[in-house]
Amino acid sequence: MRQVLTSPEGGYYTTKEGGAVFGKHGDFVTSPEISQVFGELVGIWAIAEWMAQGRTRSGVQLMEVGPGKGTLMDDMLRTFRNFKSFTSSVEAIYLVEASPTLRCIQKTTLCGEEAVIEETDIGHRSTCKYFDVPVIWVEDIRLLPHGKNNNLHYIDYQIELSRMDYRGRKNSIHFRTRILRRSSNSRL
């Protein structure tokens, strides 16, 4: 499946020009593309979870798998900037993305048109346009930092809109977000 989706030679996400997979002219539209309210509410929810976990003052790491155009994270970050105690605790934003085309779109969305993106030993890096925090792209979840002090907020947005079955009933819509605390001996 990974080969079909992310191969440089014909992968679904890696070979569509200009992120043509998503949006009005793409193959599908996701909730963040329809309304910014969706991402803003997920952002508020993430802050509420952070507060419920004791308002960690540092070391918070945000991570999104398959961020598409970066719309969900952009809406969340725009919301976060109104909560200074939360943003001051954020150490980094990680995006797991295999497509260079989508990475470029995400960089513009999250860091700005003029932002510089540099190659690092684990992927690529730039700086968030809303507050001074690094945005780090990795191609594989195994490249994320490990350590007992990591306070990882993991955003995994999936929506499954299945075809109508023969009786005309729709299958479920599915949304999943997880907030994880990773200990030194745990794995994702």
VENSULDA-V121348 format. One record per pair of residues at least 12 apart in sequence whose ideal C-beta (glycine too) atoms are under 10 Angstrom apart, sorted by the first residue. I is the first residue (numbers start at 1). GAP is how many residues later the second one is. D is the distance in Angstrom with one decimal. If there is no record, write none. Layout:
i-><I;I>
gap-><GAP;GAP>
d-><D;D>
//
This chain:
i-><2;2;5;5;5;6;6;6;6;6;6;7;8;8;8;11;11;12;12;13;13;13;13;13;13;13;14;14;14;14;14;14;14;15;15;16;16;16;17;18;18;18;18;18;19;19;19;19;19;19;19;19;19;19;20;21;21;21;21;21;22;22;22;22;22;23;23;23;26;26;28;28;28;29;29;30;30;30;30;30;30;30;30;31;31;31;31;31;31;32;32;32;32;32;32;32;32;32;32;32;32;33;33;33;33;34;35;36;36;36;36;36;36;37;38;38;38;38;38;38;39;39;39;39;39;39;39;39;39;39;39;40;40;40;40;40;40;41;41;41;42;42;42;42;42;42;42;42;42;43;43;43;43;43;43;43;43;43;43;43;43;43;43;44;44;44;44;44;45;45;45;45;46;46;46;46;46;46;46;46;46;46;46;47;47;47;47;47;47;47;47;47;49;49;49;49;50;50;50;50;50;50;50;50;50;51;51;51;52;53;53;53;53;54;55;55;55;56;56;56;56;56;56;56;57;57;57;58;58;58;58;58;58;59;59;59;59;59;59;59;59;59;60;60;60;60;60;60;60;60;60;60;60;60;60;61;61;61;61;61;61;61;61;61;61;61;61;61;61;61;61;62;62;62;62;62;62;62;62;62;62;62;62;62;62;62;62;62;63;63;63;63;63;63;63;63;63;63;63;63;63;63;63;63;63;63;63;64;64;64;64;64;64;64;64;64;64;64;64;64;65;65;65;65;65;65;65;65;65;65;65;66;66;66;66;66;66;66;66;66;66;67;67;67;67;67;67;67;67;67;67;67;67;67;67;68;68;68;68;68;68;68;68;69;69;69;69;69;69;70;70;70;70;70;70;70;70;70;70;70;70;71;71;71;71;72;72;73;73;73;73;73;73;73;73;73;74;74;74;74;74;74;76;76;76;76;77;77;77;77;77;77;77;77;77;77;78;78;79;80;80;80;80;80;81;81;81;81;82;84;86;87;87;87;87;87;88;88;88;89;90;90;90;90;90;90;90;91;91;91;91;91;91;92;92;92;92;92;92;92;92;92;93;93;93;93;93;93;93;93;93;93;93;93;94;94;94;94;94;94;94;94;94;94;94;94;94;94;95;95;95;95;95;95;95;95;95;96;96;96;96;96;96;96;96;96;96;96;97;97;97;97;97;98;98;98;98;99;100;100;100;102;103;103;103;103;103;103;104;104;106;106;106;106;107;107;107;107;107;107;108;108;109;110;110;110;110;110;110;110;111;111;111;111;111;111;111;111;112;112;112;112;112;113;114;115;115;115;115;117;117;119;120;120;120;120;120;121;122;122;122;122;122;122;122;122;122;123;123;123;123;123;123;123;124;124;124;124;125;141;141;142;142;144;144;145;146;146;146;146;146;147;147;147;148;148;148;148;148;148;149;149;149;149;150;150;150;150;150;150;151;151;151;151;152;152;152;152;152;152;153;153;153;153;153;154;154;154;154;154;154;154;155;155;155;155;156;156;156;156;157;157;157;157;158;158;158;158;158;159;159;159;159;160;160;160;160;161;161;162>
gap-><96;138;61;93;94;60;91;92;93;133;134;91;90;91;92;87;88;15;87;53;55;84;85;86;88;89;83;84;85;86;87;88;89;84;86;83;85;86;84;51;83;84;86;87;49;50;51;80;82;83;85;86;87;90;81;47;48;78;80;81;46;47;49;80;83;45;46;48;42;43;40;131;133;130;132;38;39;41;42;127;128;129;131;40;41;126;128;142;144;35;36;37;38;39;40;41;42;43;44;125;127;35;36;38;39;37;40;35;36;38;39;42;43;38;33;34;37;38;119;137;32;33;34;35;36;37;38;39;40;116;118;35;36;38;39;40;42;34;35;38;30;31;33;34;37;113;115;133;135;19;29;30;32;33;34;35;36;37;38;39;40;43;112;32;35;36;38;39;31;34;132;134;14;16;30;33;34;37;40;107;109;131;133;29;32;33;35;36;38;39;40;106;104;128;129;130;30;33;35;36;39;40;101;103;129;32;34;35;127;98;100;126;128;97;30;31;34;30;33;34;35;93;95;125;28;31;32;30;31;32;33;91;93;30;31;32;33;88;90;91;92;93;26;27;28;29;30;31;32;33;73;90;91;92;93;29;30;31;32;33;72;75;83;84;89;90;91;92;93;119;121;14;15;18;28;29;30;31;32;33;66;71;73;89;90;91;92;93;29;30;31;32;33;73;75;78;81;82;87;89;90;91;92;93;115;117;125;12;29;30;31;32;33;42;89;90;91;92;93;113;29;30;31;32;76;89;90;91;92;93;123;29;30;31;32;33;36;89;90;91;92;26;27;28;29;30;35;36;38;39;42;43;70;88;90;27;29;31;34;37;38;41;89;33;36;37;39;40;41;25;27;32;33;35;36;37;38;39;40;41;65;34;35;38;39;83;85;20;22;33;36;37;55;62;82;84;32;35;36;54;55;56;17;54;77;79;13;16;32;33;51;52;53;54;56;58;51;52;51;13;48;50;51;53;47;48;49;50;48;47;45;41;43;44;45;46;43;44;45;62;38;41;42;43;44;61;63;42;43;54;58;59;60;33;36;41;42;43;44;52;53;58;17;18;33;34;35;38;40;41;42;43;44;60;28;29;40;41;42;43;44;47;49;50;51;58;59;60;12;15;28;29;40;41;42;43;60;27;41;42;43;44;45;46;47;48;58;60;26;27;40;41;42;39;40;41;42;40;24;37;39;35;14;20;21;23;34;36;13;20;18;20;29;31;17;18;19;22;28;30;18;21;20;16;17;18;19;20;25;27;14;15;16;17;18;19;23;24;14;15;16;17;18;16;15;12;13;14;20;18;20;18;14;16;17;18;23;22;14;15;16;17;18;20;21;22;23;13;14;15;16;17;20;21;12;13;14;15;12;13;47;45;46;38;44;37;36;38;40;41;42;35;36;37;33;34;35;36;37;38;32;33;34;35;30;31;32;33;34;36;28;29;30;31;26;27;28;29;30;36;24;25;26;27;28;22;23;24;25;26;28;34;21;22;23;24;19;20;21;22;17;18;19;20;15;16;17;18;19;14;15;16;17;12;13;14;15;12;13;12>
d-><8.0;9.2;9.2;7.6;8.9;9.9;9.1;3.7;6.7;7.9;9.8;8.9;9.0;9.4;8.4;7.6;7.5;8.7;9.1;8.2;9.0;8.5;6.7;4.4;8.0;6.3;9.9;6.4;4.5;7.0;6.9;8.2;10.0;8.5;8.0;8.1;6.9;8.6;6.9;9.9;6.9;9.7;9.3;7.5;7.5;5.5;9.5;8.2;6.1;5.6;8.6;4.8;9.0;10.0;9.0;7.7;9.0;8.8;9.3;8.0;5.3;5.7;8.3;8.8;9.2;9.1;7.4;9.1;9.6;9.5;9.9;8.8;8.1;9.8;9.9;6.4;9.0;7.7;7.8;7.4;9.5;6.2;10.0;9.3;8.1;7.9;6.4;9.2;8.1;9.4;7.5;8.3;9.1;4.1;4.0;8.7;8.3;6.2;9.2;7.4;9.9;7.9;7.4;5.7;9.0;9.6;9.0;8.0;9.6;8.5;4.8;7.9;9.2;8.2;9.0;7.4;7.1;9.8;9.2;9.5;6.7;4.7;7.6;7.0;2.4;5.2;8.9;8.0;7.4;9.8;9.2;5.4;7.4;7.4;4.8;9.9;10.0;8.9;9.4;8.5;6.8;9.5;7.6;5.9;8.5;7.1;7.8;8.9;6.5;10.0;9.1;9.2;6.6;3.7;7.6;7.8;3.5;5.8;9.8;9.3;8.8;9.4;9.7;8.9;6.3;9.4;9.7;9.0;9.4;10.0;7.3;9.3;9.6;7.8;6.7;8.7;7.9;10.0;8.5;5.8;7.5;7.7;7.1;9.3;7.7;7.0;9.3;5.5;9.4;5.4;9.8;9.8;7.5;8.9;9.9;4.8;9.8;8.9;9.3;6.0;7.5;9.5;8.5;7.2;7.9;9.3;9.2;8.3;9.2;7.9;9.5;7.4;7.4;9.9;6.8;8.1;7.5;9.4;5.5;9.8;10.0;9.6;5.1;9.2;8.1;7.6;5.4;8.0;5.5;8.8;6.6;8.9;8.5;7.2;8.9;5.3;9.4;9.1;5.5;6.7;4.9;9.4;7.6;9.2;9.4;4.6;4.8;6.1;8.7;9.8;9.6;9.1;4.9;8.2;6.3;7.5;5.5;5.2;7.6;6.3;9.8;9.2;8.1;7.3;6.0;6.5;5.0;6.9;9.0;9.9;9.2;7.8;8.4;8.6;6.4;9.0;7.5;4.7;6.9;9.1;9.8;8.7;9.4;9.9;8.1;5.0;8.3;7.0;8.7;7.6;4.1;7.4;7.0;9.2;9.1;8.3;6.5;10.0;9.9;5.9;7.0;5.1;6.8;8.9;9.9;9.0;9.3;8.7;8.0;7.6;5.6;7.2;8.8;9.4;9.4;8.0;4.4;7.5;7.3;9.8;9.3;8.2;4.6;8.6;6.8;7.6;7.6;5.2;8.3;9.1;10.0;8.8;6.8;7.1;8.8;9.4;8.9;9.9;8.0;7.8;8.4;9.8;9.9;4.9;7.8;6.1;7.6;9.2;9.5;5.8;9.0;8.6;9.1;8.4;8.4;10.0;8.9;9.6;6.8;8.4;8.0;9.6;8.5;7.0;5.1;6.7;9.1;6.1;9.8;7.5;9.0;8.1;9.2;6.6;3.7;8.0;8.1;3.8;5.0;9.2;9.1;9.6;9.3;6.8;9.7;7.1;5.7;7.0;7.1;7.8;7.9;6.1;9.4;8.6;7.4;9.6;8.7;5.0;5.7;9.7;8.9;8.6;9.5;9.8;9.8;7.6;9.2;7.5;9.6;6.8;6.2;8.1;4.8;7.7;8.7;9.1;9.4;6.2;9.4;9.9;9.4;7.1;7.5;9.5;9.2;9.7;4.5;5.7;9.8;8.6;9.8;9.1;7.8;4.7;9.1;7.4;8.3;10.0;9.6;8.1;8.6;7.4;9.8;5.2;9.7;9.6;8.8;7.3;8.3;9.3;9.7;8.8;8.3;9.0;9.3;6.3;5.0;7.7;5.7;9.7;8.1;10.0;7.5;9.8;9.8;9.8;6.2;10.0;6.0;7.1;4.8;6.9;9.6;9.6;9.4;8.9;9.2;8.1;5.2;7.8;6.4;9.1;8.8;5.8;8.2;8.4;10.0;9.2;9.5;8.0;8.8;9.2;6.8;7.3;5.0;7.5;9.8;9.1;7.9;5.7;7.3;7.0;5.4;9.7;8.3;7.7;9.8;9.6;8.5;9.0;5.3;7.8;7.0;9.4;9.3;4.8;7.9;9.1;9.1;9.6;9.7;9.6;7.7;8.7;6.5;9.8;5.3;9.1;7.8;9.7;9.8;9.3;8.0;7.4;8.0;9.9;5.5;10.0;7.5;8.1;9.8;9.5;8.8;7.7;9.3;6.1;6.6;8.3;5.4;10.0;9.7;4.2;5.9;6.3;5.3;9.5;9.7;5.8;8.6;8.7;9.2;4.4;9.7;9.4;9.6;6.4;9.1;7.0;8.7;8.7;8.0;9.8;9.5;7.2;8.9;9.1;9.9;9.2;7.2;8.8;5.4;8.8;9.2;9.8;4.6;8.3;8.4;6.3;4.6;4.2;6.2;8.9;6.4;10.0;7.3;4.3;8.4;9.3;7.4;9.4;5.9;9.3;8.2;9.1;7.3;9.4;7.4;7.7;9.1;8.6;9.2;7.8;9.4;6.5;9.7;7.8;5.6;3.5;8.2;9.1;9.8;9.1;9.5;8.5;8.8;7.9;4.9;8.9;9.0;9.7;9.0;8.7;6.1;8.1;9.1;8.0;5.0;7.2;5.4;8.2;8.9;8.5;5.2;7.5;9.5;9.8;7.8;4.8;6.8;5.2;9.3;7.8;9.2;5.5;7.9;8.9;9.3;5.3;6.5;6.2;9.9;6.8;7.4;7.0;9.7;5.8;7.0;5.6;9.7;6.0;6.4;6.5;9.5;7.2;6.8;4.8;9.5;6.4;9.2;9.6>
//
